[in-house]
Amino acid sequence: MKFVGQLDAAATLAKYGTVPLPPYIRRPPRLEDRERYQTVYAEHDGSVAAPTAGLHFTAELLEHLKRRGTALATLDLQIGPGTFKPVEVDDLAHHPMHAEAYRVSDETADLINERRRAGGRVWAVGTTVVRTLETVAARDGTIRPGAGDTNLFIYSPYTFRAVDRLLTNFHLPRSTLLMLVCAFGGYERVMGAYGEAVRQKYRFSTYGDAMAIV
């Protein structure tokens, strides 16, 4: 796309653009998607998909967590279309992961490292946060600040260095997201949870239900 003349790209996209909903949502974007398909703590433009685990949080819930003494650290993640790409190969080593941009500030790295040294647990809200933290973590789990791109594909067996707990939605079959979840929670345990979700008619994917893996 090319803008000619005095057009402001951001303002033009905001006026005429539509929300890039995932391909499995088979309907045109609606006006309410501009608010619903966005986390309450988002700050920067750039992603083509929402970090859907974060959609469960409201401003009131975040304030409640702070009052309880929970430290909240933020990352800048530019989620790309590769998050929707299914795995179509038998050998996982041959699956091409699309790179996604991230930025971990000094403040975020210091906060996570400080809380971990004090015996706290690191909760990742969403699989993209897991991939970013595991990308920037040293061998001992220390988080290093910085910016770059990650194409880390996490599947079993994998030793997690930076993340202790995971909050995430129920993901689709043959997705890299589900493979990460199975690597984190254990295949049998996760498949048991998915079986219960199917029986109880839980909702999957973007506007779906969430689970906590501890």
Secondary structure, DSSP 4 states (H G I P E B T S, - for coil): ----SS--HHHHHHHH------TTS-S---TTHHHHTS-TT------SS--GGGGG--HHHHHHHHHTT------EEE--GGGGPBP--SSGGG--PPPEEEEE-HHHHHHHHHHHHTT---EEESHHHHHHHHHHB-TTS-B--EEEEE-----SS---SS-SEEEEEPPPTTBHHHHHHHHHH-HHHHHHHHHHHHHTTPPPSTTS-EEEE-
